[in-house]
Amino acid sequence: MPNSRDESPGDDYFNDLSQQPSHQAEHETNGERRNSQEAENGQVPKPKRIACILCRRRKLKCDGVKPACGTCTRLSHDCSYDEVRRKSGPKRGYVKALEARLAQVETLLRTQDEPSTTGNQDAPTRQRSNGRAADTGAAKDEPFPWEMIGLGLDEPLPTQDVVNELNTIYFEKVHPSLPMVHRPRYYAAMNLAPHMRPPVCLRYAMWANAAAVSDKYDGLQEHFYQRARKYIQQDEMKGHGESMITVAHCQTWALLATHEFKLMYFPRAWMSAGRACRMSQMMGLHRLDGTGLDVKQCLPPPRDWTEREERRRTFWMCFCVDRYSSIGTGWPMTIEEKDIMTSLPVEENAFEFSRPTKTMSLFDSLHPSGPQNLSSFAGVILMACLFGRNLTHLHRPSPDDHDDDLNGDFWKRHRSMDNILLHTALALPEPLRLPSGLNSPNTVFMNMNIHTSTICLHQAAIFKADKNRMPARISAESKVRCITAAAEIASIMRQISHLDLCAMNPFISFCLYVAARVFVQYLKSRPKDAQVKASLQFLLSAMHAIKRKNPLTESFLVQLDVDLESAGLEDSAQLRSQMKSMSSASPHKSPGCPMSEYLGMDKVASTFKPTYGDSGLAAYNVPHQQANDLSAAPATAQNSGGSMSQFEL
């Protein structure tokens, strides 16, 4: 008895797969034992009957008679047998791979049960959350699903309750400004078999964007982001890369690029934007509604109108990311307008409820009658197009530009784009105007973009006019347009200050930055203007409110701090100290991020360098501008809403 007690396996034996006998060896032993018993009893095992090729393919019962089985004889089919018998059971090495996966899962569970070490408390939130992210959303108490192993997952998905809540947050707060995933079909696909659901990389990208605007799941956004990149790169490395040629993977790269710009991961964001654009072009999403050269098709034709519309929206989202990533950096754009043969997206309700609706092309939207038929998303696309044209207008001069001649190509393009902006602002339908469209993030963003594009266009005109010593009226007229547009942006910001700013497009901070920069330049010549000073302070407060959930705004705030310091204003020290006091305030946790509830965020590091928004369109200011350069353009406040009267020329 003592010997038997000593030889009994310990508790670790049943928990350690390495100490247990191989299942394959046990299976072989049982088979040998069964064969030996049959041999002792004198029984000869019957040979297995092989079905003919046709019956096996049609899954019919086959009697195995040769040369032709009964079924093929009755149906007058050619009967043939495959003499090479295929081995049944799992493939070679499957059991060992499965055991290795189980050991890996057990290791993960052990590490999750151990107490996590506490990191540096002074580190930023998104870095601090990286170590503890797996403890919140992973399913600890539930077994790792076997179906997930077949999908190539190395860790369990979040619990179903967390997934449901993250999906809800995404479609309520992220989707309105990035409307490319069809919500009903996404939810329907989540109930299909595991291999038919949306790719895991897309789900993690959506959850990362949702966690970024949620206080409850804010600590998980970096974890979800890393998993999204991990799985989309794994799909890219499968086979020859054919696994990534799907609309869902293109949507993933667009979401990742937006998320990376938002978190100031600029090199990654630029590369992700390029991947999204190139992938959309590879799949032909830029020519869905036109005819052209017979090029290779990587995707089958869309099943119905809804799938075609989702492809349209995916392409246009890549187009917008391409334009907005270029206007802040001054770097070249990827998508050429001349290559686009895809119609603009329809209204959101028509897309969600799958109501086929006729729409127009980007070229038609630039005609005088175009703005009347725009949807909110199409309006954002139109403004992204004009941003891109403005960038080309500045960065690709032609030999016939003659920017010193008002009849040269440069000034002709300037007047043409200015007319488009003016007509678009006047011809918008009522749902796309404010305050009617305040509840639509894309409508708000489009209206801000109209004025931001106006500022960028006329800042370039001021730059060229002063550089070539052209008549003073040209520069003065552009200064009027700039200060008026900046006041309109401040007015729009006042109208939405009570709303949840998390649902707004992340690039809205660029609009606020451009307007604030105009106010700083204006105050050089009119430092006593209380209305402009109040508008500047309001925009600074708004940007500090937004940066809590949109860290991209920090880059613009740092650049504004530099602008205020170089402006040499009497109150610049007060404004800069106010900015720093806002930065040093503790973050306020609330379900959303309305500006009225703002208390601030961590202080910007002294070593931080702005890398976005200071080399693109907004870089065009008056060269060597002095304090008296704007003296010919004083302005007075017209009302408390922030709009300005004409300059006194």
C-alpha positions as CSV (number, residue, x, y, z in Angstrom):
1,M,0.0,0.0,0.0
2,P,2.7,2.6,0.8
3,N,4.3,1.8,-2.6
4,S,1.1,2.3,-4.4
5,R,0.4,5.6,-2.6
6,D,3.9,6.8,-3.5
7,E,3.5,5.9,-7.1
8,S,0.1,7.6,-7.5
9,P,0.3,10.8,-9.7
10,G,0.2,14.2,-8.0
11,D,-2.2,17.0,-8.6
12,D,0.2,18.6,-11.2
13,Y,-0.1,15.5,-13.3
14,F,-3.7,16.2,-14.4
15,N,-2.9,19.9,-15.1
16,D,0.3,19.4,-17.0
17,L,-0.1,18.1,-20.6
18,S,3.6,17.3,-20.8
19,Q,3.3,14.6,-18.1
20,Q,0.3,12.8,-19.7
21,P,0.6,10.1,-22.4
22,S,0.0,11.1,-26.0
23,H,-3.5,10.7,-27.2
24,Q,-2.2,9.4,-30.5
25,A,-0.2,6.7,-28.7
26,E,-3.2,5.7,-26.7
27,H,-5.3,5.5,-29.8
28,E,-2.7,3.3,-31.5
29,T,-2.5,1.0,-28.4
30,N,-6.3,0.6,-28.4
31,G,-6.3,-0.3,-32.1
32,E,-3.5,-2.9,-31.6
33,R,-5.4,-4.4,-28.6
34,R,-8.6,-4.6,-30.7
35,N,-6.8,-6.3,-33.6
36,S,-5.1,-8.8,-31.3
37,Q,-8.5,-9.7,-29.7
38,E,-10.0,-10.2,-33.1
39,A,-7.1,-12.4,-34.2
40,E,-7.5,-14.6,-31.0
41,N,-11.2,-15.1,-31.6
42,G,-10.5,-16.2,-35.2
43,Q,-12.4,-13.3,-36.7
44,V,-11.0,-11.7,-39.9
45,P,-11.8,-7.9,-40.2
46,K,-14.0,-7.1,-43.1
47,P,-12.5,-4.9,-45.8
48,K,-14.0,-1.4,-45.9
49,R,-16.3,-0.8,-48.8
50,I,-15.2,2.0,-51.1
51,A,-17.9,4.2,-52.7
52,C,-17.5,5.3,-56.3
53,I,-16.5,8.8,-57.1
54,L,-19.9,9.9,-58.3
55,C,-21.8,8.6,-55.3
56,R,-19.3,10.1,-52.9
57,R,-19.5,13.5,-54.6
58,R,-23.4,13.4,-54.6
59,K,-23.4,11.8,-51.1
60,L,-25.5,8.9,-52.2
61,K,-25.4,5.3,-50.8
62,C,-23.2,3.1,-52.9
63,D,-23.1,-0.7,-52.9
64,G,-19.5,-0.8,-54.1
65,V,-20.1,-3.2,-56.9
66,K,-17.5,-3.2,-59.6
67,P,-17.1,-2.3,-62.4
68,A,-20.3,-0.2,-62.0
69,C,-22.3,0.2,-58.8
70,G,-26.1,-0.2,-58.7
71,T,-26.9,3.5,-58.4
72,C,-24.8,4.4,-61.5
73,T,-26.2,1.5,-63.4
74,R,-29.7,2.5,-62.7
75,L,-29.1,6.2,-63.6
76,S,-26.9,5.3,-66.6
77,H,-23.9,7.2,-65.3
78,D,-20.2,6.5,-65.9
79,C,-19.0,4.7,-62.7
80,S,-15.4,4.8,-61.6
81,Y,-13.5,4.2,-58.4
82,D,-10.6,6.0,-56.8
83,E,-8.3,3.1,-55.8
84,V,-6.1,5.4,-53.7
85,R,-7.7,5.2,-50.2
86,R,-7.5,8.5,-48.4
87,K,-6.4,8.4,-44.8
88,S,-9.2,9.3,-42.3
89,G,-8.7,11.3,-39.1
90,P,-6.8,14.4,-38.3
91,K,-3.8,15.5,-40.4
92,R,-0.2,14.6,-39.3
93,G,0.9,16.7,-36.4
94,Y,-2.6,18.0,-35.6
95,V,-2.8,16.4,-32.1
96,K,0.6,17.8,-31.2
97,A,-0.4,21.3,-32.4
98,L,-3.6,21.1,-30.5
99,E,-1.7,20.2,-27.3
100,A,0.7,23.1,-27.8
101,R,-2.3,25.4,-28.2
102,L,-3.9,24.1,-25.0
103,A,-0.6,24.6,-23.1
104,Q,-0.4,28.2,-24.5
105,V,-4.0,28.8,-23.3
106,E,-3.2,27.4,-19.8
107,T,-0.2,29.7,-19.6
108,L,-2.3,32.7,-20.6
109,L,-4.8,31.8,-17.9
110,R,-2.1,31.4,-15.3
111,T,-0.6,34.8,-16.1
112,Q,-4.0,36.5,-15.9
113,D,-4.6,35.0,-12.5
114,E,-1.3,36.4,-11.1
115,P,-1.5,39.9,-9.7
116,S,-0.3,42.5,-12.2
117,T,2.5,44.8,-11.3
118,T,1.7,48.5,-11.0
119,G,3.5,50.7,-13.6
120,N,4.6,54.3,-13.4
121,Q,1.6,56.3,-12.2
122,D,2.8,59.4,-14.1
123,A,2.8,57.8,-17.5
124,P,0.1,58.7,-20.0
125,T,-3.2,56.8,-19.8
126,R,-2.8,55.0,-23.1
127,Q,0.6,53.7,-22.2
128,R,-0.4,52.8,-18.6
129,S,-3.3,50.7,-19.8
130,N,-1.2,48.5,-22.1
131,G,-0.2,46.1,-19.3
132,R,-3.5,45.7,-17.6
133,A,-5.8,45.7,-20.7
134,A,-6.2,42.0,-20.9
135,D,-7.6,41.8,-17.3
136,T,-10.8,43.7,-18.1
137,G,-12.3,42.4,-21.3
138,A,-11.0,38.9,-21.7
139,A,-13.2,36.0,-20.8
140,K,-11.4,34.5,-17.8
141,D,-14.0,32.2,-16.4
142,E,-15.2,30.8,-19.7
143,P,-13.2,28.1,-21.5
144,F,-11.3,29.1,-24.7
145,P,-13.7,28.2,-27.5
146,W,-12.4,25.4,-29.8
147,E,-13.8,27.2,-32.8
148,M,-11.6,30.2,-32.1
149,I,-8.5,27.9,-32.4
150,G,-9.6,27.0,-35.9
151,L,-9.7,30.8,-36.7
152,G,-6.1,31.2,-35.6
153,L,-6.8,33.2,-32.5
154,D,-4.1,33.2,-29.8
155,E,-6.3,34.6,-27.1
156,P,-10.0,34.7,-26.1
157,L,-12.3,37.4,-27.4
158,P,-13.9,39.8,-24.9
159,T,-17.0,38.5,-23.2
160,Q,-20.3,38.7,-25.1
161,D,-21.6,41.5,-22.9
162,V,-18.5,43.6,-23.5
163,V,-18.7,42.9,-27.2
164,N,-22.3,44.0,-27.4
165,E,-21.6,47.2,-25.5
166,L,-18.6,48.0,-27.6
167,N,-20.6,47.5,-30.8
168,T,-23.3,49.8,-29.5
169,I,-20.7,52.5,-28.7
170,Y,-19.2,52.2,-32.1
171,F,-22.4,52.6,-34.1
172,E,-23.6,55.4,-31.8
173,K,-20.4,57.5,-31.5
174,V,-17.9,56.4,-34.2
175,H,-20.1,55.3,-37.1
176,P,-21.8,58.7,-37.6
177,S,-18.6,60.3,-38.7
178,L,-17.1,57.2,-40.3
179,P,-20.2,55.7,-42.0
180,M,-18.9,52.7,-44.1
181,V,-19.9,49.5,-42.2
182,H,-23.5,48.4,-42.9
183,R,-24.9,48.0,-39.4
184,P,-27.7,45.4,-40.0
185,R,-25.5,43.1,-42.1
186,Y,-22.7,43.4,-39.6
187,Y,-25.0,42.3,-36.7
188,A,-26.5,39.5,-38.9
189,A,-23.0,38.2,-39.8
190,M,-22.0,38.1,-36.1
191,N,-24.6,35.3,-35.7
192,L,-23.2,33.1,-38.5
193,A,-20.6,30.4,-38.2
194,P,-17.2,31.6,-36.8
195,H,-15.5,31.5,-40.2
196,M,-18.3,33.5,-41.8
197,R,-18.3,36.4,-39.3
198,P,-16.6,39.7,-40.0
199,P,-12.8,39.3,-39.8
200,V,-11.4,39.5,-36.3
201,C,-9.1,42.4,-37.3
202,L,-12.1,44.5,-38.3
203,R,-13.9,43.8,-35.1
204,Y,-10.8,44.7,-33.0
205,A,-10.4,47.9,-35.0
206,M,-14.0,48.9,-34.4
207,W,-13.7,48.1,-30.7
208,A,-10.4,50.1,-30.4
209,N,-12.2,53.2,-31.9
210,A,-15.2,52.6,-29.6
211,A,-13.0,52.2,-26.5
212,A,-11.2,55.5,-27.4
213,V,-14.5,57.4,-26.9
214,S,-15.7,55.5,-23.8
215,D,-14.5,56.2,-20.3
216,K,-15.5,52.7,-19.2
217,Y,-13.3,50.9,-21.8
218,D,-10.6,53.6,-22.3
219,G,-8.0,51.3,-20.8
220,L,-8.6,48.7,-23.5
221,Q,-8.2,50.8,-26.6
222,E,-4.4,50.2,-26.9
223,H,-4.9,46.5,-26.3
224,F,-7.6,46.3,-29.0
225,Y,-5.5,48.4,-31.4
226,Q,-2.5,46.1,-31.1
227,R,-4.7,43.0,-31.6
228,A,-6.3,44.6,-34.7
229,R,-2.8,45.3,-36.2
230,K,-1.6,41.8,-35.2
231,Y,-4.5,40.0,-37.0
232,I,-4.6,42.1,-40.1
233,Q,-0.8,41.5,-40.6
234,Q,-1.3,37.8,-40.0
235,D,-3.9,37.8,-42.7
236,E,-1.5,39.6,-45.0
237,M,1.1,36.9,-44.5
238,K,-1.2,34.0,-45.3
239,G,-0.4,32.3,-48.5
240,H,0.4,34.9,-51.2
241,G,-1.6,37.6,-49.4
242,E,-5.0,36.7,-51.0
243,S,-6.7,36.5,-47.6
244,M,-6.6,40.3,-47.2
245,I,-8.3,41.2,-50.4
246,T,-11.7,41.9,-48.9
247,V,-13.7,45.1,-48.3
248,A,-13.6,44.3,-44.5
249,H,-9.8,44.5,-44.5
250,C,-9.8,47.8,-46.4
251,Q,-12.3,49.1,-43.8
252,T,-9.9,47.9,-41.1
253,W,-6.9,49.9,-42.5
254,A,-9.1,53.0,-42.8
255,L,-10.2,52.7,-39.2
256,L,-6.7,52.0,-38.0
257,A,-5.4,55.0,-39.9
258,T,-8.0,57.3,-38.3
259,H,-7.3,55.9,-34.9
260,E,-3.5,56.3,-35.3
261,F,-3.9,59.9,-36.4
262,K,-6.1,60.5,-33.4
263,L,-3.4,59.1,-31.1
264,M,-0.6,60.9,-32.9
265,Y,1.0,57.7,-34.2
266,F,1.9,59.7,-37.3
267,P,4.4,57.4,-39.1
268,R,2.1,54.4,-38.6
269,A,-1.0,56.5,-39.6
270,W,0.6,57.6,-42.8
271,M,1.5,54.0,-43.8
272,S,-1.9,52.7,-42.8
273,A,-3.6,55.4,-44.9
274,G,-1.5,54.3,-47.8
275,R,-2.4,50.7,-47.3
276,A,-6.1,51.5,-47.2
277,C,-5.9,53.6,-50.4
278,R,-3.9,51.1,-52.3
279,M,-6.1,48.2,-51.2
280,S,-9.2,50.1,-52.4
281,Q,-7.6,50.7,-55.8
282,M,-6.5,47.1,-56.0
283,M,-10.1,45.9,-55.5
284,G,-11.4,48.5,-58.0
285,L,-13.5,50.4,-55.5
286,H,-12.6,53.6,-57.3
287,R,-14.4,52.6,-60.5
288,L,-17.6,50.9,-59.3
289,D,-20.0,53.0,-61.4
290,G,-18.0,53.6,-64.6
291,T,-16.5,51.8,-67.5
292,G,-12.9,51.9,-68.5
293,L,-10.0,49.6,-69.4
294,D,-10.6,45.9,-68.8
295,V,-8.3,45.5,-65.8
296,K,-8.1,42.5,-63.6
297,Q,-10.9,42.2,-61.0
298,C,-9.9,41.1,-57.5
299,L,-13.5,41.0,-56.2
300,P,-16.6,39.3,-57.5
301,P,-19.4,41.7,-58.5
302,P,-21.5,43.0,-55.6
303,R,-24.5,40.8,-54.8
304,D,-27.0,43.8,-54.5
305,W,-27.2,47.5,-54.2
306,T,-26.4,47.5,-50.5
307,E,-23.1,45.7,-51.0
308,R,-22.3,48.1,-53.8
309,E,-23.0,51.1,-51.6
310,E,-20.9,49.7,-48.8
311,R,-18.0,49.4,-51.3
312,R,-18.6,53.0,-52.4
313,R,-18.5,54.2,-48.8
314,T,-15.3,52.3,-48.1
315,F,-13.6,53.9,-51.0
316,W,-14.7,57.4,-50.1
317,M,-13.6,56.9,-46.5
318,C,-10.1,56.0,-47.9
319,F,-10.3,59.1,-50.1
320,C,-11.0,61.3,-47.1
321,V,-8.3,59.8,-45.0
322,D,-5.9,60.3,-47.9
323,R,-6.8,64.0,-48.3
324,Y,-6.8,64.8,-44.6
325,S,-3.5,63.1,-44.0
326,S,-2.0,65.2,-46.8
327,I,-3.3,68.6,-45.9
328,G,-1.7,68.5,-42.5
329,T,1.7,67.3,-43.7
330,G,2.0,68.8,-47.2
331,W,3.0,65.3,-48.4
332,P,1.6,64.0,-51.8
333,M,-1.8,62.4,-52.1
334,T,-2.3,58.8,-53.3
335,I,-5.7,58.9,-55.1
336,E,-6.0,60.9,-58.3
337,E,-9.4,62.5,-59.0
338,K,-9.2,61.6,-62.7
339,D,-9.2,57.9,-61.8
340,I,-12.4,58.0,-59.8
341,M,-15.5,56.5,-61.4
342,T,-17.5,55.8,-58.2
343,S,-20.6,57.7,-57.3
344,L,-21.0,59.6,-54.1
345,P,-22.7,57.9,-51.2
346,V,-26.4,58.3,-50.5
347,E,-28.2,59.4,-47.4
348,E,-27.5,57.3,-44.2
349,N,-31.1,56.1,-43.9
350,A,-31.2,54.9,-47.4
351,F,-28.0,52.9,-46.8
352,E,-29.1,51.4,-43.5
353,F,-32.5,50.4,-44.7
354,S,-31.2,49.2,-48.1
355,R,-33.3,51.5,-50.2
356,P,-31.7,51.8,-53.7
357,T,-31.2,55.5,-54.4
358,K,-29.7,57.2,-57.4
359,T,-26.7,59.5,-56.7
360,M,-24.2,61.6,-58.6
361,S,-20.5,61.6,-59.3
362,L,-17.9,63.8,-57.7
363,F,-17.6,65.8,-60.9
364,D,-21.3,66.5,-61.0
365,S,-21.3,67.7,-57.3
366,L,-18.9,70.5,-58.4
367,H,-21.5,71.9,-60.8
368,P,-23.8,74.7,-59.7
369,S,-26.7,72.3,-59.2
370,G,-24.6,69.7,-57.3
371,P,-24.7,70.9,-53.7
372,Q,-28.5,70.7,-53.6
373,N,-28.4,66.9,-53.9
374,L,-25.6,66.1,-51.5
375,S,-25.9,63.8,-48.5
376,S,-23.9,64.7,-45.3
377,F,-21.2,62.2,-46.0
378,A,-21.0,63.3,-49.7
379,G,-20.6,66.9,-48.4
380,V,-17.6,65.9,-46.3
381,I,-16.2,64.1,-49.4
382,L,-16.7,67.2,-51.5
383,M,-14.8,69.3,-49.0
384,A,-12.0,66.8,-48.8
385,C,-11.8,67.0,-52.6
386,L,-11.5,70.8,-52.4
387,F,-8.8,70.5,-49.7
388,G,-6.9,68.2,-52.1
389,R,-7.3,70.7,-55.0
390,N,-6.0,73.4,-52.7
391,L,-3.0,71.4,-51.9
392,T,-2.2,70.7,-55.5
393,H,-2.9,74.4,-56.3
394,L,-0.1,75.3,-53.9
395,H,2.4,72.4,-54.1
396,R,2.3,71.7,-57.9
397,P,3.0,74.9,-59.7
398,S,2.9,74.8,-63.5
399,P,5.2,76.9,-65.8
400,D,2.1,79.0,-66.7
401,D,1.2,79.9,-63.1
402,H,2.6,83.4,-63.2
403,D,1.6,84.1,-59.6
404,D,2.7,87.7,-60.1
405,D,0.0,88.2,-62.8
406,L,-3.7,88.3,-61.8
407,N,-4.5,86.7,-65.2
408,G,-2.1,83.9,-64.7
409,D,-3.1,80.2,-64.0
410,F,-2.5,80.5,-60.3
411,W,-5.0,83.3,-59.8
412,K,-7.5,81.7,-62.2
413,R,-7.5,78.5,-60.1
414,H,-7.8,80.6,-57.0
415,R,-10.9,82.4,-58.2
416,S,-12.4,79.1,-59.5
417,M,-12.1,77.4,-56.1
418,D,-13.3,80.4,-54.3
419,N,-16.4,80.5,-56.4
420,I,-17.0,76.8,-55.7
421,L,-16.7,77.4,-52.0
422,L,-19.1,80.4,-52.0
423,H,-21.7,78.6,-54.2
424,T,-21.5,75.4,-52.1
425,A,-22.1,77.4,-48.9
426,L,-25.1,79.2,-50.5
427,A,-26.7,76.2,-52.3
428,L,-26.7,73.6,-49.5
429,P,-30.1,72.1,-48.8
430,E,-31.8,72.9,-45.5
431,P,-30.8,69.5,-43.8
432,L,-27.1,70.3,-44.4
433,R,-27.3,73.8,-42.9
434,L,-26.9,74.8,-39.3
435,P,-28.6,74.7,-36.9
436,S,-30.9,72.3,-38.7
437,G,-28.2,69.6,-39.0
438,L,-26.6,70.0,-35.6
439,N,-27.4,66.4,-34.7
440,S,-25.3,65.1,-37.7
441,P,-21.6,65.0,-37.0
442,N,-20.8,65.0,-40.7
443,T,-23.0,68.0,-41.3
444,V,-21.2,70.0,-38.6
445,F,-17.8,68.8,-39.9
446,M,-18.8,69.8,-43.5
447,N,-19.8,73.3,-42.5
448,M,-16.6,73.8,-40.6
449,N,-14.6,72.5,-43.6
450,I,-16.2,75.1,-45.9
451,H,-14.8,77.9,-43.7
452,T,-11.5,76.1,-43.1
453,S,-10.9,75.6,-46.8
454,T,-11.7,79.2,-47.3
455,I,-9.0,80.2,-44.8
456,C,-6.4,77.9,-46.3
457,L,-7.1,79.2,-49.8
458,H,-6.9,82.8,-48.9
459,Q,-3.9,82.5,-46.6
460,A,-2.1,81.2,-49.7
461,A,-3.4,84.2,-51.7
462,I,-2.0,86.6,-49.0
463,F,1.3,84.7,-49.1
464,K,1.5,85.1,-52.9
465,A,0.3,88.7,-53.0
466,D,2.8,89.9,-50.4
467,K,5.6,87.9,-51.9
468,N,5.0,89.5,-55.4
469,R,4.2,93.0,-53.9
470,M,0.8,93.0,-55.6
471,P,-1.9,95.7,-55.0
472,A,-2.8,96.0,-51.3
473,R,-6.5,95.4,-52.0
474,I,-5.8,91.7,-53.0
475,S,-4.2,90.9,-49.7
476,A,-6.8,93.0,-47.7
477,E,-9.8,91.1,-49.4
478,S,-8.3,87.8,-48.5
479,K,-7.7,88.9,-44.9
480,V,-11.4,89.8,-44.7
481,R,-12.4,86.4,-45.9
482,C,-10.0,84.7,-43.4
483,I,-11.2,86.5,-40.3
484,T,-14.8,86.1,-41.3
485,A,-14.4,82.4,-41.9
486,A,-12.6,82.0,-38.5
487,A,-15.4,83.8,-36.8
488,E,-17.9,81.4,-38.4
489,I,-15.9,78.4,-37.2
490,A,-16.0,79.8,-33.6
491,S,-19.8,80.4,-34.0
492,I,-20.3,76.8,-35.1
493,M,-18.2,75.6,-32.2
494,R,-20.4,77.6,-29.8
495,Q,-23.5,75.9,-31.3
496,I,-22.2,72.4,-30.6
497,S,-20.4,73.0,-27.3
498,H,-23.3,71.3,-25.4
499,L,-23.1,68.1,-27.5
500,D,-21.0,65.0,-27.0
501,L,-17.8,66.0,-29.0
502,C,-16.6,62.4,-29.0
503,A,-18.9,61.7,-31.9
504,M,-17.3,64.4,-34.0
505,N,-14.8,63.6,-36.7
506,P,-11.3,63.5,-35.2
507,F,-10.0,66.0,-37.8
508,I,-12.3,68.7,-36.4
509,S,-9.4,69.8,-34.3
510,F,-7.6,70.9,-37.5
511,C,-10.5,73.3,-38.3
512,L,-10.3,74.8,-34.8
513,Y,-6.5,75.2,-35.1
514,V,-6.7,77.0,-38.4
515,A,-9.3,79.4,-37.0
516,A,-7.4,80.0,-33.8
517,R,-4.2,80.8,-35.8
518,V,-6.1,83.4,-37.8
519,F,-7.2,85.1,-34.6
520,V,-3.6,85.1,-33.3
521,Q,-2.4,86.8,-36.5
522,Y,-5.2,89.3,-36.4
523,L,-4.5,90.2,-32.7
524,K,-1.0,91.3,-33.8
525,S,-2.5,94.4,-35.3
526,R,-5.5,94.8,-33.1
527,P,-4.4,93.5,-29.6
528,K,-7.3,95.4,-27.9
529,D,-10.1,93.7,-29.8
530,A,-12.1,92.1,-27.0
531,Q,-14.3,90.1,-29.3
532,V,-11.5,88.4,-31.2
533,K,-9.6,87.7,-28.0
534,A,-12.8,86.1,-26.5
535,S,-13.2,84.0,-29.6
536,L,-9.5,82.9,-29.3
537,Q,-9.9,82.0,-25.7
538,F,-13.1,80.0,-26.5
539,L,-11.4,78.0,-29.2
540,L,-8.5,77.2,-26.9
541,S,-11.0,76.0,-24.3
542,A,-12.7,73.9,-26.9
543,M,-9.5,72.3,-28.1
544,H,-8.6,71.4,-24.5
545,A,-12.0,69.9,-24.1
546,I,-11.7,67.8,-27.2
547,K,-8.1,66.6,-26.6
548,R,-9.3,64.4,-23.7
549,K,-10.7,62.0,-26.2
550,N,-8.9,63.2,-29.2
551,P,-5.2,63.5,-28.4
552,L,-4.4,64.8,-32.0
553,T,-5.6,68.2,-30.7
554,E,-2.5,68.3,-28.5
555,S,-0.3,68.6,-31.6
556,F,-2.2,71.7,-32.6
557,L,-2.2,73.2,-29.1
558,V,1.6,72.9,-29.0
559,Q,1.9,74.7,-32.3
560,L,-0.6,77.4,-31.1
561,D,1.5,77.9,-28.0
562,V,4.5,78.5,-30.2
563,D,2.4,81.0,-32.3
564,L,1.3,82.9,-29.2
565,E,4.9,83.1,-27.9
566,S,6.2,84.4,-31.3
567,A,3.2,86.9,-31.7
568,G,4.5,89.0,-28.8
569,L,1.0,90.1,-27.7
570,E,0.4,91.9,-24.5
571,D,-1.9,89.1,-23.3
572,S,0.0,86.2,-24.9
573,A,1.6,85.3,-21.5
574,Q,-1.8,85.2,-19.9
575,L,-3.3,83.0,-22.7
576,R,-0.3,80.6,-22.6
577,S,-0.6,80.3,-18.8
578,Q,-4.3,79.7,-19.2
579,M,-3.5,76.9,-21.7
580,K,-1.0,75.3,-19.3
581,S,-3.4,75.5,-16.4
582,M,-6.0,73.7,-18.5
583,S,-3.4,71.0,-19.4
584,S,-2.4,70.5,-15.7
585,A,-6.0,70.0,-14.5
586,S,-7.1,66.5,-13.8
587,P,-9.2,64.7,-16.4
588,H,-12.9,64.6,-15.9
589,K,-14.7,61.3,-16.3
590,S,-18.1,61.4,-17.9
591,P,-20.1,59.3,-20.3
592,G,-19.2,61.7,-23.1
593,C,-17.0,64.7,-23.5
594,P,-19.2,67.8,-23.8
595,M,-17.1,70.9,-23.6
596,S,-19.2,72.3,-20.8
597,E,-18.0,69.5,-18.6
598,Y,-14.3,69.9,-19.4
599,L,-11.7,70.0,-16.8
600,G,-8.5,69.2,-18.7
601,M,-5.9,66.5,-19.3
602,D,-2.3,65.7,-18.4
603,K,0.3,68.4,-19.1
604,V,1.9,68.2,-22.5
605,A,5.5,67.0,-22.2
606,S,8.1,69.7,-22.6
607,T,9.9,67.5,-25.2
608,F,6.9,67.1,-27.4
609,K,7.3,68.3,-30.9
610,P,4.4,69.1,-33.3
611,T,4.5,66.7,-36.3
612,Y,1.1,67.2,-37.9
613,G,-0.7,70.3,-39.2
614,D,2.3,72.7,-39.3
615,S,3.6,71.8,-42.8
616,G,0.5,71.6,-44.9
617,L,-2.2,74.1,-46.0
618,A,-2.0,76.0,-42.7
619,A,1.6,76.8,-43.1
620,Y,0.9,79.5,-45.7
621,N,1.0,82.7,-43.8
622,V,2.4,86.1,-44.7
623,P,6.2,85.8,-45.0
624,H,8.2,87.7,-42.3
625,Q,4.9,89.1,-41.1
626,Q,5.3,92.2,-38.8
627,A,2.8,93.6,-36.4
628,N,1.6,96.3,-38.8
629,D,0.9,93.9,-41.7
630,L,-2.7,93.6,-40.7
631,S,-3.1,97.3,-39.9
632,A,-5.1,97.8,-43.0
633,A,-7.6,95.3,-41.9
634,P,-9.2,96.2,-38.6
635,A,-12.5,94.4,-37.7
636,T,-15.2,95.0,-35.2
637,A,-17.5,92.5,-33.5
638,Q,-20.9,92.3,-35.0
639,N,-22.6,90.1,-32.4
640,S,-21.9,87.8,-29.6
641,G,-22.1,84.8,-31.9
642,G,-18.7,85.5,-33.2
643,S,-19.3,86.7,-36.8
644,M,-17.3,89.7,-37.9
645,S,-18.1,92.7,-40.1
646,Q,-15.9,93.7,-43.1
647,F,-12.5,95.1,-42.5
648,E,-12.3,98.9,-42.6
649,L,-10.2,99.3,-45.7
